[in-house]
Amino acid sequence: MTPTLAQYEATQTKQKINEVQKGIGKLMKAAKTDPKVKEEADAMLKQKTDLEKEHKAFVESAAEKQVALSAKLNTIGNIVHDSVKVSNNEVCELL
Protein backbone atom coordinates (compact mmCIF):
# COMPACT_ATOMS: atom_id res chain seq x y z
CA MET A 1 0.00 0.00 0.00
CA THR A 2 1.41 3.38 -0.99
CA PRO A 3 1.42 6.40 1.34
CA THR A 4 -1.23 8.06 -0.80
CA LEU A 5 -3.48 5.02 -0.63
CA ALA A 6 -3.03 4.79 3.14
CA GLN A 7 -3.94 8.49 3.46
CA TYR A 8 -7.01 7.87 1.29
CA GLU A 9 -8.08 4.99 3.53
CA ALA A 10 -7.58 7.21 6.59
CA THR A 11 -9.77 9.89 5.01
CA GLN A 12 -12.47 7.37 4.15
CA THR A 13 -12.41 6.04 7.71
CA LYS A 14 -12.68 9.58 9.05
CA GLN A 15 -15.78 10.13 6.91
CA LYS A 16 -17.32 6.95 8.35
CA ILE A 17 -16.54 8.22 11.86
CA ASN A 18 -18.30 11.51 11.09
CA GLU A 19 -21.37 9.68 9.78
CA VAL A 20 -21.52 7.49 12.87
CA GLN A 21 -21.08 10.57 15.10
CA LYS A 22 -24.04 12.27 13.40
CA GLY A 23 -26.12 9.14 13.95
CA ILE A 24 -25.10 9.06 17.61
CA GLY A 25 -26.17 12.67 18.02
CA LYS A 26 -29.60 11.96 16.53
CA LEU A 27 -30.03 8.87 18.72
CA MET A 28 -29.02 10.74 21.87
CA LYS A 29 -31.66 13.37 21.14
CA ALA A 30 -34.21 10.61 20.65
CA ALA A 31 -32.99 8.82 23.80
CA LYS A 32 -34.37 11.64 25.93
CA THR A 33 -37.88 10.38 25.16
CA ASP A 34 -37.22 6.66 24.57
CA PRO A 35 -34.66 4.86 26.80
CA LYS A 36 -34.43 1.87 24.41
CA VAL A 37 -32.74 4.05 21.83
CA LYS A 38 -29.85 4.63 24.26
CA GLU A 39 -28.73 1.00 23.81
CA GLU A 40 -28.51 1.54 20.06
CA ALA A 41 -26.50 4.71 20.65
CA ASP A 42 -24.12 2.78 22.91
CA ALA A 43 -23.57 0.23 20.13
CA MET A 44 -22.79 3.07 17.73
CA LEU A 45 -20.33 4.52 20.25
CA LYS A 46 -18.48 1.19 20.28
CA GLN A 47 -18.47 1.22 16.47
CA LYS A 48 -17.07 4.76 16.55
CA THR A 49 -14.21 3.78 18.87
CA ASP A 50 -13.37 0.84 16.61
CA LEU A 51 -13.31 3.15 13.59
CA GLU A 52 -11.11 5.62 15.46
CA LYS A 53 -8.59 2.85 16.20
CA GLU A 54 -8.65 1.85 12.53
CA HIS A 55 -8.17 5.49 11.49
CA LYS A 56 -5.20 5.87 13.82
CA ALA A 57 -3.62 2.72 12.33
CA PHE A 58 -4.07 4.07 8.79
CA VAL A 59 -2.54 7.43 9.74
CA GLU A 60 0.46 5.75 11.36
CA SER A 61 0.85 3.43 8.37
CA ALA A 62 0.75 6.38 5.97
CA ALA A 63 3.40 8.21 7.99
CA GLU A 64 5.69 5.16 8.04
CA LYS A 65 5.27 4.60 4.32
CA GLN A 66 5.96 8.27 3.60
CA VAL A 67 9.21 8.07 5.57
CA ALA A 68 10.24 4.93 3.68
CA LEU A 69 9.35 6.55 0.35
CA SER A 70 11.35 9.66 1.19
CA ALA A 71 14.35 7.53 2.14
CA LYS A 72 14.18 5.70 -1.20
CA LEU A 73 13.78 8.93 -3.15
CA ASN A 74 16.84 10.42 -1.48
CA THR A 75 18.97 7.64 -2.97
CA ILE A 76 18.16 8.77 -6.51
CA GLY A 77 20.70 11.20 -7.92
CA ASN A 78 20.05 14.29 -9.97
CA ILE A 79 19.31 13.90 -13.65
CA VAL A 80 21.38 16.34 -15.67
CA HIS A 81 21.14 17.46 -19.27
CA ASP A 82 23.13 15.59 -21.94
CA SER A 83 25.23 18.70 -22.64
CA VAL A 84 26.72 18.64 -19.13
CA LYS A 85 30.24 17.22 -19.05
CA VAL A 86 30.94 14.41 -16.64
CA SER A 87 34.17 14.72 -14.64
CA ASN A 88 35.52 14.00 -11.20
CA ASN A 89 37.32 17.32 -10.73
CA GLU A 90 36.92 21.00 -11.52
CA VAL A 91 39.93 21.34 -13.85
CA CYS A 92 37.98 21.15 -17.09
CA GLU A 93 35.27 23.64 -16.05
CA LEU A 94 35.15 26.90 -17.95
CA LEU A 95 34.04 30.16 -16.42
Secondary structure, 3 states (H helix, E strand, C coil): CCHHHHHHHHHHHHHHHHHHHHHHHHHHHHHCCCCHHHHHHHHHHHHHHHHHHHHHHHHHHHHHHHHHHHHHHHCCCCCCCCCCCCCCCCCCCCC
